[in-house]
Amino acid sequence: MQGTKFRLGCGQQLELSFVELL
């Protein structure tokens, strides 16, 4: 469960970074 949670967190961070670049 911890691995999945970490994965989701990373995905959100990457998404936020992508939006900032735009």
mmCIF file as gemmi writes it, N, C-alpha and C atoms, coordinates in Angstrom:
data_model
loop_
_atom_site.group_PDB
_atom_site.id
_atom_site.type_symbol
_atom_site.label_atom_id
_atom_site.label_alt_id
_atom_site.label_comp_id
_atom_site.label_asym_id
_atom_site.label_entity_id
_atom_site.label_seq_id
_atom_site.pdbx_PDB_ins_code
_atom_site.Cartn_x
_atom_site.Cartn_y
_atom_site.Cartn_z
_atom_site.occupancy
_atom_site.B_iso_or_equiv
_atom_site.pdbx_formal_charge
_atom_site.auth_seq_id
_atom_site.auth_asym_id
_atom_site.pdbx_PDB_model_num
ATOM 1 N N . MET Axp A 1 ? 0.844 -1.212 0 1 0 ? 1 A 1
ATOM 2 C CA . MET Axp A 1 ? 0 0 0 1 0 ? 1 A 1
ATOM 3 C C . MET Axp A 1 ? 0.881 1.264 0 1 0 ? 1 A 1
ATOM 4 N N . GLN Axp A 2 ? 1.97 1.204 0.732 1 0 ? 2 A 1
ATOM 5 C CA . GLN Axp A 2 ? 2.846 2.374 0.805 1 0 ? 2 A 1
ATOM 6 C C . GLN Axp A 2 ? 3.426 2.717 -0.574 1 0 ? 2 A 1
ATOM 7 N N . GLY Axp A 3 ? 3.818 1.669 -1.315 1 0 ? 3 A 1
ATOM 8 C CA . GLY Axp A 3 ? 4.397 1.896 -2.644 1 0 ? 3 A 1
ATOM 9 C C . GLY Axp A 3 ? 3.394 2.594 -3.572 1 0 ? 3 A 1
ATOM 10 N N . THR Axp A 4 ? 2.152 2.145 -3.524 1 0 ? 4 A 1
ATOM 11 C CA . THR Axp A 4 ? 1.122 2.749 -4.383 1 0 ? 4 A 1
ATOM 12 C C . THR Axp A 4 ? 0.91 4.214 -3.999 1 0 ? 4 A 1
ATOM 13 N N . LYS Axp A 5 ? 0.902 4.471 -2.686 1 0 ? 5 A 1
ATOM 14 C CA . LYS Axp A 5 ? 0.679 5.843 -2.221 1 0 ? 5 A 1
ATOM 15 C C . LYS Axp A 5 ? 1.815 6.742 -2.708 1 0 ? 5 A 1
ATOM 16 N N . PHE Axp A 6 ? 3.039 6.241 -2.609 1 0 ? 6 A 1
ATOM 17 C CA . PHE Axp A 6 ? 4.207 7.018 -3.044 1 0 ? 6 A 1
ATOM 18 C C . PHE Axp A 6 ? 4.129 7.283 -4.548 1 0 ? 6 A 1
ATOM 19 N N . ARG Axp A 7 ? 3.701 6.245 -5.277 1 0 ? 7 A 1
ATOM 20 C CA . ARG Axp A 7 ? 3.593 6.371 -6.731 1 0 ? 7 A 1
ATOM 21 C C . ARG Axp A 7 ? 2.58 7.478 -7.085 1 0 ? 7 A 1
ATOM 22 N N . LEU Axp A 8 ? 1.438 7.461 -6.413 1 0 ? 8 A 1
ATOM 23 C CA . LEU Axp A 8 ? 0.405 8.467 -6.677 1 0 ? 8 A 1
ATOM 24 C C . LEU Axp A 8 ? 0.931 9.86 -6.356 1 0 ? 8 A 1
ATOM 25 N N . GLY Axp A 9 ? 1.686 9.964 -5.26 1 0 ? 9 A 1
ATOM 26 C CA . GLY Axp A 9 ? 2.243 11.253 -4.859 1 0 ? 9 A 1
ATOM 27 C C . GLY Axp A 9 ? 3.196 11.781 -5.923 1 0 ? 9 A 1
ATOM 28 N N . CYS Axp A 10 ? 4.024 10.892 -6.452 1 0 ? 10 A 1
ATOM 29 C CA . CYS Axp A 10 ? 4.979 11.296 -7.488 1 0 ? 10 A 1
ATOM 30 C C . CYS Axp A 10 ? 4.214 11.767 -8.726 1 0 ? 10 A 1
ATOM 31 N N . GLY Axp A 11 ? 3.162 11.035 -9.083 1 0 ? 11 A 1
ATOM 32 C CA . GLY Axp A 11 ? 2.366 11.403 -10.256 1 0 ? 11 A 1
ATOM 33 C C . GLY Axp A 11 ? 1.792 12.8 -10.111 1 0 ? 11 A 1
ATOM 34 N N . GLN Axp A 12 ? 1.288 13.11 -8.926 1 0 ? 12 A 1
ATOM 35 C CA . GLN Axp A 12 ? 0.695 14.433 -8.698 1 0 ? 12 A 1
ATOM 36 C C . GLN Axp A 12 ? 1.766 15.51 -8.808 1 0 ? 12 A 1
ATOM 37 N N . GLN Axp A 13 ? 2.95 15.248 -8.238 1 0 ? 13 A 1
ATOM 38 C CA . GLN Axp A 13 ? 4.031 16.22 -8.28 1 0 ? 13 A 1
ATOM 39 C C . GLN Axp A 13 ? 4.439 16.495 -9.726 1 0 ? 13 A 1
ATOM 40 N N . LEU Axp A 14 ? 4.549 15.437 -10.523 1 0 ? 14 A 1
ATOM 41 C CA . LEU Axp A 14 ? 4.942 15.594 -11.922 1 0 ? 14 A 1
ATOM 42 C C . LEU Axp A 14 ? 3.88 16.394 -12.666 1 0 ? 14 A 1
ATOM 43 N N . GLU Axp A 15 ? 2.619 16.126 -12.354 1 0 ? 15 A 1
ATOM 44 C CA . GLU Axp A 15 ? 1.518 16.839 -13.013 1 0 ? 15 A 1
ATOM 45 C C . GLU Axp A 15 ? 1.597 18.328 -12.683 1 0 ? 15 A 1
ATOM 46 N N . LEU Axp A 16 ? 1.842 18.645 -11.409 1 0 ? 16 A 1
ATOM 47 C CA . LEU Axp A 16 ? 1.922 20.038 -10.994 1 0 ? 16 A 1
ATOM 48 C C . LEU Axp A 16 ? 3.087 20.734 -11.69 1 0 ? 16 A 1
ATOM 49 N N . SER Axp A 17 ? 4.224 20.033 -11.8 1 0 ? 17 A 1
ATOM 50 C CA . SER Axp A 17 ? 5.402 20.61 -12.45 1 0 ? 17 A 1
ATOM 51 C C . SER Axp A 17 ? 5.081 20.885 -13.919 1 0 ? 17 A 1
ATOM 52 N N . PHE Axp A 18 ? 4.368 19.967 -14.564 1 0 ? 18 A 1
ATOM 53 C CA . PHE Axp A 18 ? 4.006 20.118 -15.976 1 0 ? 18 A 1
ATOM 54 C C . PHE Axp A 18 ? 3.139 21.363 -16.161 1 0 ? 18 A 1
ATOM 55 N N . VAL Axp A 19 ? 2.192 21.568 -15.251 1 0 ? 19 A 1
ATOM 56 C CA . VAL Axp A 19 ? 1.293 22.73 -15.33 1 0 ? 19 A 1
ATOM 57 C C . VAL Axp A 19 ? 2.105 24.01 -15.163 1 0 ? 19 A 1
ATOM 58 N N . GLU Axp A 20 ? 3.096 23.978 -14.262 1 0 ? 20 A 1
ATOM 59 C CA . GLU Axp A 20 ? 3.916 25.171 -14.035 1 0 ? 20 A 1
ATOM 60 C C . GLU Axp A 20 ? 4.69 25.527 -15.295 1 0 ? 20 A 1
ATOM 61 N N . LEU Axp A 21 ? 5.176 24.499 -15.999 1 0 ? 21 A 1
ATOM 62 C CA . LEU Axp A 21 ? 5.94 24.738 -17.226 1 0 ? 21 A 1
ATOM 63 C C . LEU Axp A 21 ? 5.05 25.389 -18.28 1 0 ? 21 A 1
ATOM 64 N N . LEU Axp A 22 ? 3.781 24.988 -18.323 1 0 ? 22 A 1
ATOM 65 C CA . LEU Axp A 22 ? 2.857 25.552 -19.305 1 0 ? 22 A 1
ATOM 66 C C . LEU Axp A 22 ? 2.546 26.988 -18.922 1 0 ? 22 A 1
